[in-house]
Amino acid sequence: MHKIYSFSLLLSAALLFGSQAQAQSLVSGFMVGKGHGSVSFTGTAERYKSVYLVPETVGEVPIFREIKVSSVSVYANYGISDKVEAVLSLPYIKSEGQGNGQGYTNSRSGLQDISGLLKFKTYSTTVGNSVLDLLGVVGVTTPASNYQSNKGLEYIIAIGNRATKFNTLGIAHLKTASGVFLTGQAGYSLRTGRVPNAFIADAKVGYAGLKFYGEAWASFQQSSSKGTDILQPGFDLYFPATRVNYARIGASVFRPITKGVGVVLGASQYVSGRNLGRSTGVSVGVSYNY
């Protein structure tokens, strides 16, 4: 049953939402096991018209009435040992501004940021009929191409902030004999340049069974106070320097279709934020497990 749990969750972890901020953690509470892993390809589409600005949400994106973001992501993981796992992720993103462009560039695309992480299990114990695992994660994310994110209102559709991020996370993962699991994780992200550092957290509840996997999740980010706010005093048209806070909820399901291959469906929605589009996203993916 452990392999089934690992297979299902690691597939669902390949769902990558958002372009300017990573909205869901790339790691789960399950370990894939020594010599095992998976490769997943996921397509995501999201759009938004309203934006969380300060002091209130506005109903139209500055410069553009609406923004659409589409992406294709590859996600791979490999069990170096039963207690250490490597994760790699790389998205290709296209961001488009719709209407009221006033002559500005309304489409940007390219490889965004490549992420590499190491996850390691530090402690495991039984709690009644359940198992509690404690894990740690260290990782780095850095631009994978020469995409631009310069000063100017048109860069509200930039595909990333061109910062290198150094992330650390702690994870608590409880899995029950019935297949129900709970996962909580929290950590800190150090960013280079003018991009504010941030506290990041993620919580999941779900079920992992023989022929079905499902989860509901919530992700959070709270940027440090050194950032600016869009169209407020101190803002110099450089979007990466803004304070990006958010709360986002979502759900995903996995279903195997043949030996070693399965499909993932997901959806998500920002429910609060700061200097961020109020986007809704949907995803579909396919994964191969070995």
N, C-alpha and C positions, 0 to 999 in steps of 0.2 A: 504493500500500500504506500510505503514511503516514496517509491519511484513514481507512482501515479500522482501523488501530491506534488512532487517536485516538477514533473513534466508539465502539469496543468498550470501551475502558477508561473513558471518561468516563461511559458508562452504568453500568458496574459501580460507579463511585465514588459513585453515588447511594444505595448501601445504607447506611442509617444505623442503627447498633446502639447500644442503651443509652440511658438517660434521664438518669442523674446524671453520667455522664462520657462524653465523646465517645470511642468505642472504635475508630473507624477514621477515618483522615484523609479530609477532604473533597476533597483534591487528589491528582492523579496525576502521573506523570512525562511524560505525553503532552500536547502542545499541540493545541488544536482548530483553530487557524488563523484568520486574519483574516476576520471576517464570518460565521463558522460558530459553531455551538453546539448545545445540546440542552436539553430540559426533561424531567425524569423524575419519576414518582410511584411511591413505594415504600411497601408495607405491611410492618411488622415485628411479630412476636409473640415474646415471651420470657417465661421464668418461672424462678423459683428457690425452693428451700426452704432450702438451707444458705447460710451467710454466712461470708465471710472476716473473722474478728475477731482481736483480739490477746488472748491469745497463740496461739489455735488456731481452726480452723474449727468452727463450731457447726452442728448439723443442723437447726435450726429458726429461722426469722426471729423476732427479738424482736417481741412483740405479736401478729404474724400468723404462722401456720404456713407460708404460702406467699404469694409475691407474683407477680402477672402484670402484664406491661407490654405494651401494644399501641400502635402509632404509625402515622401516615400522614405521609410527608415529601414535600416538593417540593424539587427540586434543579434549578438552572439554571446554565448557564455560557455565556459568550460571548467570542469572540476579538476583542479590541480591535485587536490586530495579530497578526502571526505570532509575536511574542515576548512579548506581554502578554495575559493572560486574566483575566476577572472571573468569580467564582463566588458564588452565593447559595443558601442553604439554610434551610428553615423546617420544623420538625416539629410535628405535633399529637400529644399523648401522653395516654394514659389509663393510670393505675397503680392496681391493685386489690390489697388485702390479703384473703387468704382464711382464714377460721377464727380462733378465739381472739381476736377483735377487742375483746372486753371493753368494748363500747360506744363505741370510738373510730371516727372517720370512716374508712371502709375503701375509699374511692374518690376519686381526684383526677384532674382532666383539664384540658386547655387547650393553647393554643399555648405552646411552650416558648421556646427561644432562637433568634433569627435570626442567621445567620452571613453575613458578607460578606468575601470575600478577593480579593486580587490576586496572581496568579502570573506570574512573568516568567523567561524564559530568559536566563541570563547568559553561558553558554559552551557550545560544541558542538565535538566533535572525533571523528575516526574512530579506532577501535581495531581493527586488522585489518579484518574485514568487518562490524564492528559500529559503532554510533554511540553515543557517550557525551554526554549532556546534563547540564548543571548548572543548577539552577533555584533561585529564592528565592520565598518566600511571606510576605506580611504580611496580617493579618486581624484582625477583631474580632467577637466574639459577645456578644450582649446580650439580656436578656429581652424577649420580644415580647408579653407579656401580664402581667396583674397576678396571676399564680399565686403561691401562698403557700409559704414554706419557713421556718417559724418554729420556736421551741423547743417540744419535746414529742416523746415517743416515736412518736406517730402520724404524724409527718412523715418517718418512714422511707420512706413511699410518696410523698413530694413528687416532682413531675415534673422538678425542677431545683433549682439552688442559688441562683438569683437573683443571680448575679455577672456582671459584665462581664469578658470575657477578651480580652487582647491577645496575639496569637500571632505568632511568627516561626518559619519553617522553612527549612532547606536541603535540597535534593533532589538525589540522583545517580541517573540513569536510563540504563541500558544496554539497547539494543535490537539484536538480532541479525538477520541476513538471513533466518534460518529462521522468525522470528516469536516466538522465545523472548525474554523480557525480564526484567530484574532492576531493582528500584527500592528505594532506601533513603532515608529522610528522618528528620531529627531537628531538634528546636527547643525553644523555651521558651514557656511560657504564663504571663503575668502576670494575676492575678485580683484583683478589688476586694473590699472588705469583709474578712471573716474567712476567706475561702476560700483555702487554701494555693496558692501558685504551684507550677508543676510542669514537670519535664522530660518531653517527649513524643517518641515515636519510632514508626516504622512501617516494615515491610519487606514486599516483595511479590516473588513469582516467578510467571511465567505465560506463556501463549501467546496471541498475537493473530493470528488468521487471517482468511481471507475470509468464512467462514460460522460461525466459532466463536471464542469468547474464553473463557478460563478463568484464574483466578488463585488462589493460596493466599497468605494474609497473616498477619502477626503484628503486634499493636499493644501498645505499652507506655506506662505512665505512672508516674512517680516523683515524689510530692509532696514539698514542702519539709518540714523538720522542725518547722515552727511549728504544725502541726495537732495535733488531739487524736485519741484512739482511743475508739470506741464502748464505753460502759459501763466505762471505765477512769478513774483519777483525772484530773481536769481536764475531763472531759466534762460539759457543762452542758445536755445534751439538744438541742444545736444541731448537726444533722447536717452542714450545709455547712462547718463548721469542722474536720471530720475529715480526716485524711490518707488520701486515696484513691490507692492504688497498684494496678496490675494488669498482668497479661500475658494477652492474649486472642488466640486463633487463629481463623481462619475461611477460607472459600473461597466463590467466586462464579463463576457461568458466565453468559455472554450468548449469545443466539441471535437473529439477525434473523428477522422473520416477514413483513415486506413492506418496500418501499422507505421508508427513513427511520424505521421503527418496529421495535423489538425488545423482548425480555423478558429480565429478569435474575432469577436464583434464587441465594439465598445462605444460608449457615448459619455460626454462630459459637459459641464456648464460652470462657468465662473459665477459665484453667488455674491462676492464682494471683492473690492480691490481698490488700488490706488495707482494712477497713471498706467491703466491697463484697459484693453478692450473687453467688453462684456460678451465674450464669444461662447458659442455652442459648437462642439465638435463631435464628429462621428468617425469611427475607424473600422477597418476590416484588415485582417492579417492572416498569413499562412506560415506555419512553422514546421520545421523538420527537427526531430529529436533523435539523438544517437547515444 
